[in-house]
């Protein structure tokens, strides 16, 4: 069963990191205070009036896998998809911060236990941060009003410009 968290799923966050439920249980992801950290993060940079309104108008449900053919999303659906992708990478970065804080190798001098063998968590963390920044950049670019030049003399920052009235 798919577990929703933020605008994504616990399973998607785990997959970004390359671990499974045996390595990282759901509670390790759910109990990180992600909602507060995620909304604080979005509040600091999200370009439109409300990411909540954008999410709700998209109608996107990350837990639903209908198996239907992929179609070109509407503008509203795309906003939901981008918020979901940002949420997924944000959750993955948070999970990796937690995993990096846990000792990877424990030894008593005689016996040794190593967690996450063969996984370079620091490299994965760098990749996840890069993906997080890339999605954020797309959101910001797509939300920036387009500029237009009218007769080469006046730059317009709004799509509501009326060339007849000049307003």
C-alpha positions as CSV (number, residue, x, y, z in Angstrom):
1,X,0.0,0.0,0.0
2,X,1.2,3.4,-0.9
3,X,1.7,5.9,2.0
4,X,1.2,9.6,1.2
5,X,3.5,12.1,2.9
6,X,3.7,15.8,1.9
7,X,2.9,15.9,-1.8
8,X,4.5,12.5,-2.6
9,X,4.8,9.1,-1.0
10,X,7.1,7.4,1.5
11,X,7.9,4.8,-1.2
12,X,9.0,7.5,-3.7
13,X,11.3,9.1,-1.1
14,X,12.9,5.7,-0.3
15,X,13.3,5.0,-4.0
16,X,15.2,8.3,-4.6
17,X,17.7,7.2,-1.9
18,X,18.0,3.6,-3.2
19,X,16.8,1.8,-0.1
20,X,13.8,-0.4,0.7
21,X,11.4,-0.9,3.6
22,X,13.9,-3.3,5.3
23,X,16.6,-0.6,5.3
24,X,14.4,2.4,6.2
25,X,11.0,1.9,7.8
26,X,8.1,4.2,7.1
27,X,8.3,5.8,10.6
28,X,11.9,6.9,10.0
29,X,10.5,9.1,7.1
30,X,7.2,10.1,8.7
31,X,8.7,11.1,12.0
32,X,11.1,13.7,10.7
33,X,8.8,16.7,10.9
34,X,8.8,16.9,7.2
35,X,5.5,18.8,6.9
36,X,6.7,21.7,8.9
37,X,10.1,21.8,7.3
38,X,8.6,21.4,3.8
39,X,6.0,24.2,4.2
40,X,8.6,26.5,5.8
41,X,10.8,25.9,2.8
42,X,8.1,26.5,0.2
43,X,6.9,29.6,2.2
44,X,10.4,31.1,1.7
45,X,10.6,30.9,-2.1
46,X,7.5,29.6,-3.8
47,X,6.6,32.2,-6.5
48,X,2.9,32.1,-6.7
49,X,0.3,33.2,-4.1
50,X,-0.3,29.8,-2.7
51,X,1.3,26.4,-3.3
52,X,-1.7,24.9,-1.5
53,X,-4.1,26.3,-4.0
54,X,-1.8,25.2,-6.9
55,X,-1.7,21.7,-5.4
56,X,-5.4,21.5,-4.9
57,X,-6.3,22.8,-8.3
58,X,-4.0,20.3,-10.0
59,X,-6.1,17.4,-8.7
60,X,-2.9,15.2,-8.6
61,X,-2.8,12.2,-6.3
62,X,0.7,10.7,-5.9
63,X,-0.8,7.5,-4.4
64,X,-2.9,6.8,-7.5
65,X,-1.3,4.7,-10.2
66,X,-4.0,4.4,-12.8
67,X,-1.9,2.8,-15.4
68,X,-3.4,5.0,-18.1
69,X,-1.4,6.4,-21.0
70,X,0.5,9.6,-20.1
71,X,-1.0,12.7,-21.6
72,X,0.4,16.2,-21.8
73,X,-0.7,17.8,-18.5
74,X,-2.6,21.1,-18.2
75,X,-0.8,24.0,-16.6
76,X,-2.6,23.2,-13.3
77,X,-1.7,19.5,-13.5
78,X,2.0,20.4,-14.3
79,X,2.1,22.6,-11.1
80,X,1.0,19.6,-9.1
81,X,3.5,17.3,-10.8
82,X,6.3,19.7,-10.1
83,X,5.2,20.2,-6.4
84,X,5.1,16.4,-6.1
85,X,8.6,16.0,-7.6
86,X,10.0,18.8,-5.3
87,X,8.3,17.1,-2.3
88,X,9.9,13.8,-3.3
89,X,13.4,15.2,-3.6
90,X,12.9,17.3,-0.4
91,X,11.9,14.2,1.5
92,X,14.9,12.2,0.1
93,X,17.3,15.0,1.1
94,X,15.9,15.0,4.6
95,X,16.1,11.2,4.8
96,X,19.7,11.2,3.7
97,X,20.6,13.9,6.3
98,X,19.2,11.5,8.9
99,X,21.0,8.5,7.5
100,X,24.3,10.3,7.3
101,X,23.9,11.2,11.0
102,X,23.7,7.5,11.9
103,X,27.0,5.7,12.3
104,X,27.5,3.6,9.2
105,X,30.0,1.3,10.8
106,X,29.9,0.0,14.4
107,X,32.7,-2.0,15.9
108,X,33.6,-3.3,19.3
109,X,37.1,-4.2,18.2
110,X,36.2,-7.7,17.5
111,X,32.9,-7.6,15.7
112,X,31.8,-5.1,13.1
113,X,28.4,-4.2,11.7
114,X,28.2,-2.0,8.6
115,X,24.9,-0.5,7.5
116,X,24.0,0.3,3.9
117,X,27.0,-1.6,2.4
118,X,28.1,-0.5,-1.0
119,X,26.0,2.7,-0.9
120,X,27.8,6.0,-1.0
121,X,25.3,8.1,0.9
122,X,27.3,11.3,0.4
123,X,27.3,11.0,-3.4
124,X,23.6,10.2,-3.4
125,X,22.9,13.2,-1.1
126,X,24.8,15.5,-3.6
127,X,22.7,14.0,-6.5
128,X,19.4,14.5,-4.6
129,X,20.3,18.1,-3.7
130,X,21.0,18.7,-7.4
131,X,17.7,17.2,-8.4
132,X,15.9,19.3,-5.7
133,X,17.5,22.5,-7.0
134,X,16.6,21.6,-10.6
135,X,12.9,21.1,-9.9
136,X,12.9,24.3,-7.8
137,X,14.4,26.2,-10.8
138,X,11.8,24.9,-13.2
139,X,9.0,25.9,-10.8
140,X,10.4,29.4,-10.4
141,X,11.0,29.8,-14.2
142,X,7.5,28.6,-15.1
143,X,5.9,30.9,-12.5
144,X,7.8,34.0,-13.6
145,X,5.5,36.3,-15.6
146,X,6.5,36.5,-19.3
147,X,7.9,39.8,-20.6
148,X,6.9,41.2,-23.9
149,X,8.2,44.1,-25.9
150,X,5.6,46.3,-27.5
151,X,6.9,48.3,-30.5
152,X,10.3,47.9,-29.1
153,X,9.7,50.7,-26.6
154,X,7.8,49.4,-23.7
155,X,8.5,46.3,-21.7
156,X,5.4,44.6,-20.3
157,X,5.6,42.4,-17.2
158,X,1.9,41.4,-17.2
159,X,-0.3,39.4,-19.4
160,X,-3.2,41.7,-18.6
161,X,-1.6,44.7,-20.5
162,X,-4.1,46.3,-22.9
163,X,-2.2,48.0,-25.8
164,X,-5.1,50.3,-26.6
165,X,-5.5,51.8,-23.2
166,X,-1.8,51.4,-22.3
167,X,-2.8,49.8,-18.9
